[in-house]
Amino acid sequence: MRRVLICGGGEAGIMVLSEILKHPEERIEVLGFIDDDRDKIGRKINGVPVKGGRKELKGLIMKLSISEVIIAMPSIPKTVIRDIVRTCRSEKVKLLIVPSTMEIIEGTVRFDQIKQLDLADLLDRDEVRIDSAQVRDYFHGKRVLVTGAAGSIGSTIVAQLLSYQPAALLALDMNENSLFYLSQSVAIGGISGQTRFLPLVADIKDSRILADIFRTLRPEIVFHAAAYKHVPLMENHVRTIFLNNVVGTQNLLEAAQAEGAEKFIGISTDKAVYPVSVMGRTKRICELLVSSYHSRGLQSCSVRFGNVLGSNGSVLTVFQEQISRGGPVTITSPYMERYFMTVQEATSLVLQAAATGGGGDIYVLDMGSPIRIRELAESVIILSGRTPGVDIKIDYTGVRAGEKYTEELFYREGEVCESSFKGIFVEKVHADPKCVLETVDSLADDVYRLTAEEIKDIMDRIVKGGERVFEIEKNFSMKSVDK
């Protein structure tokens, strides 16, 4: 028997109780309501007592041997949700939530509408909103190119852009299968409207193909989301990730500048801040490249993400797959923590930065406090209807190559200021553009004859000089490296 408490003794809670009573086959016993209205406490709602307020939730879970809690407060603030989640996580009980207020207004709550809590609600802050009108005005009628368009971030950018009706949307990716399915979703969804949607199968490492695309299609705005991002895996593929992430980015910047693109927006990561991984080093160099091309006259900026909930290969996706197989859920360390944002937030930040930025700076979302990966894993298990450590085991595998226990959003010595939008910050980049470009060019010329360790050493020199006057000699030449 599933022993349940309902949080919320209002209309939604009454509807939930009514629906549960219609489904005895589900073997659910509602033992009480939780409500902060002191006038309701001690009274009965359709025969079920109001046991207390939220402060009594933990004690009631223990006293009544509760196995599930249902949140039936459609307008519940995120702070209250987080409190309930923490309690359910500590007591190892399942948590479900009813639909939004609008869904209730449009009809009655049905049993099959009770759903698992969206993990985006677990963020320790409110989601950041953008100026949709400004963004729409900026993109309407423009020719826009998105690289990595078939990926989780790229495809979300594509979907959002189509709603703003650009003149043309060029979706570039070298994964033709994913690009095909993206094209199908656009056609089936009928969201292209007056926009010319053009899928492009191309590799950003091929500068000649990129030059031809820019010359013939002349994109005005470029969103660069294509990159290798898997940290431990790419530790063993130093040359490959440098060529794709760094050289590919420079190829795009060069083509955009040569053909007079209006703006270039690069997608970065918090792993670019004091990087210890090869992936993080490449992304920091990309930030410096984007800023350096601004000094050449290209309006450009970078957007720095934390971990994106639900993106391809994200920890959340891995956890859900492991749980579906019965576990175990694997975590590198109980002390590992990360900043998290939703896909919607990530995309909104990119679009807002494009509409307002372009000074070679880095736009960063205020992501609140970092979240312990262990706590995230326990929450996912609970929201899947299991008990951590009982139904689903948690294994600790050890920190992998290139990983840090925690990430930072900004360089401590950097110049950071608030943008004109609440929750979005701007980090200034102070680097020697000439030195950045010359050193990257030299490394690209010699990358095939250098060892992985030599490539990493040179990337470190670029990174470590990125927030001050470069210490790398201006006449540094890869030819002088002692072989």
Helices and strands as residue ranges (DSSP letters): E 2-7, H 11-21, G 24-26, E 28-34, E 44-45, E 48-52, G 54-56, H 57-63, E 68-71, H 78-91, E 94-97, H 101-106, G 111-113, E 115-116, G 119-122, H 132-139, E 143-147, H 152-163, E 168-173, H 176-189, E 196-201, H 207-217, E 221-224, H 231-234, H 238-241, I 242-247, H 248-258, E 263-269, G 270-272, H 278-294, E 300-305, E 307-309, H 315-324, E 329-331, E 337-338, E 340-342, H 343-356, E 359-365, E 371-372, H 373-383, E 394-396, E 416-418, E 424-427, H 433-446, H 452-464, G 478-480
